[in-house]
Amino acid sequence: MQAFILKVQVLTLICLIIFAGFKFVKKPEAQAEPLPQKITIPYTSLSSKVQKEMICLAENIYFEARNEPIEGMYGVAFVTMNRVHSQLFPDTICGVVKQKTKVERIGNKRVVCQFSWYCERKPKYISQNRLLTKDTNEVYNEILQLAIFFYVNYERMKDPTHGALFYHADYVNPRWRNVTKTVQIGRHIFYQSKGQSNELTS
């Protein structure tokens, strides 16, 4: 009996020695693809032409989405830029932001702004008289920096609107046609065009 116990102990000791000799190497975890490096450029480093475009973009974000979450601000920025790259709209940021269209309904013709704030007296007055500056308005200053960051990193960023060209606040019902809802961000509901028409009437 004692011999048997001794044999078991010897075998156990041999197994422990063998087990201890193995080197366990932890399998490296899969690494996520590195995100593209994002670029930051000071406003003063931009050309005068691009500075004007950035003012238009920043004002559009400010008047349309300054009370929205950051993703909502980027949503407005993406809609603006998506329109720049669409054949349905002007090919500059300022052209898109300040675009007006003629709408006829039951014999009544009127001019509407694609972004409603530009047809409203107070915001338009503020814009035309450059009353918003990075030195006098902290919120606008932050939005201007966001606009510049967006502009230089646009192609590296994921579009939260999924290519939307249109949006409206969730408390209105414009009865738009030829569009498909993509997402709601904050108080804004975003839409893609079905490619049939760029005229949205409310």
Contacts in CASP RR format, 6 or more apart in sequence:
PFRMAT RR
TARGET T0000
AUTHOR 0000-0000-0000
METHOD contacts of the structure
MODEL  1
MQAFILKVQVLTLICLIIFAGFKFVKKPEAQAEPLPQKITIPYTSLSSKV
QKEMICLAENIYFEARNEPIEGMYGVAFVTMNRVHSQLFPDTICGVVKQK
TKVERIGNKRVVCQFSWYCERKPKYISQNRLLTKDTNEVYNEILQLAIFF
YVNYERMKDPTHGALFYHADYVNPRWRNVTKTVQIGRHIFYQSKGQSNEL
TS
36 156 0 8 1.000
37 156 0 8 1.000
38 149 0 8 1.000
38 153 0 8 1.000
38 156 0 8 1.000
38 157 0 8 1.000
39 152 0 8 1.000
39 153 0 8 1.000
40 148 0 8 1.000
40 149 0 8 1.000
40 152 0 8 1.000
41 148 0 8 1.000
41 152 0 8 1.000
43 51 0 8 1.000
43 54 0 8 1.000
43 134 0 8 1.000
43 144 0 8 1.000
43 145 0 8 1.000
43 148 0 8 1.000
46 54 0 8 1.000
46 148 0 8 1.000
50 151 0 8 1.000
52 94 0 8 1.000
53 92 0 8 1.000
53 93 0 8 1.000
53 94 0 8 1.000
53 151 0 8 1.000
54 93 0 8 1.000
54 144 0 8 1.000
54 147 0 8 1.000
54 148 0 8 1.000
54 151 0 8 1.000
55 144 0 8 1.000
56 93 0 8 1.000
56 94 0 8 1.000
56 95 0 8 1.000
56 97 0 8 1.000
56 98 0 8 1.000
57 77 0 8 1.000
57 80 0 8 1.000
57 93 0 8 1.000
57 97 0 8 1.000
57 147 0 8 1.000
57 150 0 8 1.000
57 151 0 8 1.000
58 132 0 8 1.000
58 140 0 8 1.000
58 143 0 8 1.000
58 144 0 8 1.000
58 146 0 8 1.000
58 147 0 8 1.000
59 97 0 8 1.000
59 127 0 8 1.000
59 132 0 8 1.000
60 76 0 8 1.000
60 77 0 8 1.000
60 80 0 8 1.000
60 97 0 8 1.000
60 115 0 8 1.000
60 117 0 8 1.000
61 73 0 8 1.000
61 76 0 8 1.000
61 77 0 8 1.000
61 143 0 8 1.000
61 146 0 8 1.000
61 147 0 8 1.000
62 132 0 8 1.000
62 139 0 8 1.000
62 140 0 8 1.000
62 143 0 8 1.000
63 115 0 8 1.000
63 117 0 8 1.000
63 123 0 8 1.000
63 127 0 8 1.000
64 76 0 8 1.000
64 115 0 8 1.000
64 117 0 8 1.000
65 72 0 8 1.000
65 73 0 8 1.000
65 75 0 8 1.000
65 76 0 8 1.000
65 188 0 8 1.000
66 73 0 8 1.000
66 139 0 8 1.000
66 143 0 8 1.000
68 76 0 8 1.000
68 185 0 8 1.000
68 186 0 8 1.000
68 187 0 8 1.000
68 188 0 8 1.000
69 185 0 8 1.000
69 186 0 8 1.000
70 146 0 8 1.000
71 160 0 8 1.000
71 185 0 8 1.000
71 186 0 8 1.000
72 160 0 8 1.000
72 185 0 8 1.000
72 186 0 8 1.000
72 188 0 8 1.000
73 143 0 8 1.000
73 146 0 8 1.000
74 146 0 8 1.000
74 150 0 8 1.000
74 157 0 8 1.000
74 160 0 8 1.000
75 159 0 8 1.000
75 160 0 8 1.000
75 161 0 8 1.000
75 164 0 8 1.000
75 167 0 8 1.000
75 185 0 8 1.000
75 188 0 8 1.000
75 190 0 8 1.000
76 167 0 8 1.000
76 188 0 8 1.000
77 146 0 8 1.000
77 147 0 8 1.000
77 150 0 8 1.000
78 159 0 8 1.000
78 160 0 8 1.000
78 161 0 8 1.000
78 163 0 8 1.000
78 164 0 8 1.000
79 161 0 8 1.000
79 164 0 8 1.000
79 165 0 8 1.000
79 166 0 8 1.000
79 167 0 8 1.000
79 190 0 8 1.000
80 93 0 8 1.000
80 96 0 8 1.000
80 97 0 8 1.000
81 93 0 8 1.000
81 150 0 8 1.000
81 154 0 8 1.000
82 159 0 8 1.000
82 161 0 8 1.000
82 163 0 8 1.000
82 164 0 8 1.000
82 165 0 8 1.000
83 89 0 8 1.000
83 90 0 8 1.000
83 96 0 8 1.000
83 114 0 8 1.000
83 165 0 8 1.000
84 90 0 8 1.000
84 91 0 8 1.000
84 92 0 8 1.000
84 93 0 8 1.000
84 96 0 8 1.000
86 165 0 8 1.000
86 193 0 8 1.000
86 198 0 8 1.000
88 165 0 8 1.000
88 193 0 8 1.000
88 195 0 8 1.000
88 198 0 8 1.000
89 96 0 8 1.000
89 99 0 8 1.000
89 114 0 8 1.000
89 165 0 8 1.000
89 198 0 8 1.000
90 96 0 8 1.000
90 99 0 8 1.000
96 114 0 8 1.000
97 114 0 8 1.000
97 115 0 8 1.000
97 118 0 8 1.000
98 113 0 8 1.000
98 118 0 8 1.000
99 113 0 8 1.000
99 114 0 8 1.000
99 115 0 8 1.000
100 111 0 8 1.000
100 112 0 8 1.000
100 113 0 8 1.000
100 114 0 8 1.000
100 118 0 8 1.000
100 119 0 8 1.000
101 111 0 8 1.000
101 112 0 8 1.000
101 114 0 8 1.000
101 199 0 8 1.000
102 109 0 8 1.000
102 110 0 8 1.000
102 111 0 8 1.000
103 109 0 8 1.000
103 110 0 8 1.000
103 111 0 8 1.000
103 112 0 8 1.000
103 199 0 8 1.000
103 201 0 8 1.000
105 201 0 8 1.000
111 119 0 8 1.000
112 119 0 8 1.000
113 119 0 8 1.000
117 123 0 8 1.000
117 124 0 8 1.000
118 124 0 8 1.000
118 127 0 8 1.000
125 131 0 8 1.000
126 132 0 8 1.000
132 140 0 8 1.000
133 140 0 8 1.000
134 140 0 8 1.000
134 141 0 8 1.000
134 144 0 8 1.000
135 141 0 8 1.000
150 157 0 8 1.000
160 183 0 8 1.000
160 185 0 8 1.000
161 167 0 8 1.000
161 182 0 8 1.000
161 183 0 8 1.000
161 185 0 8 1.000
161 190 0 8 1.000
162 182 0 8 1.000
162 183 0 8 1.000
162 190 0 8 1.000
162 192 0 8 1.000
163 182 0 8 1.000
163 192 0 8 1.000
164 182 0 8 1.000
164 183 0 8 1.000
164 190 0 8 1.000
164 191 0 8 1.000
164 192 0 8 1.000
165 191 0 8 1.000
165 192 0 8 1.000
165 193 0 8 1.000
165 198 0 8 1.000
166 176 0 8 1.000
166 179 0 8 1.000
166 190 0 8 1.000
166 191 0 8 1.000
166 192 0 8 1.000
166 193 0 8 1.000
166 200 0 8 1.000
167 188 0 8 1.000
167 189 0 8 1.000
167 190 0 8 1.000
167 191 0 8 1.000
168 174 0 8 1.000
168 176 0 8 1.000
168 188 0 8 1.000
168 189 0 8 1.000
169 187 0 8 1.000
169 188 0 8 1.000
169 189 0 8 1.000
170 184 0 8 1.000
170 186 0 8 1.000
170 187 0 8 1.000
170 188 0 8 1.000
170 189 0 8 1.000
171 187 0 8 1.000
172 202 0 8 1.000
174 200 0 8 1.000
174 201 0 8 1.000
174 202 0 8 1.000
175 202 0 8 1.000
176 191 0 8 1.000
176 200 0 8 1.000
176 201 0 8 1.000
176 202 0 8 1.000
177 197 0 8 1.000
177 200 0 8 1.000
178 193 0 8 1.000
178 194 0 8 1.000
178 195 0 8 1.000
178 196 0 8 1.000
178 197 0 8 1.000
179 191 0 8 1.000
179 192 0 8 1.000
179 193 0 8 1.000
179 194 0 8 1.000
179 200 0 8 1.000
180 191 0 8 1.000
180 192 0 8 1.000
180 194 0 8 1.000
181 189 0 8 1.000
181 190 0 8 1.000
181 191 0 8 1.000
182 190 0 8 1.000
182 191 0 8 1.000
182 192 0 8 1.000
183 189 0 8 1.000
183 190 0 8 1.000
184 190 0 8 1.000
END
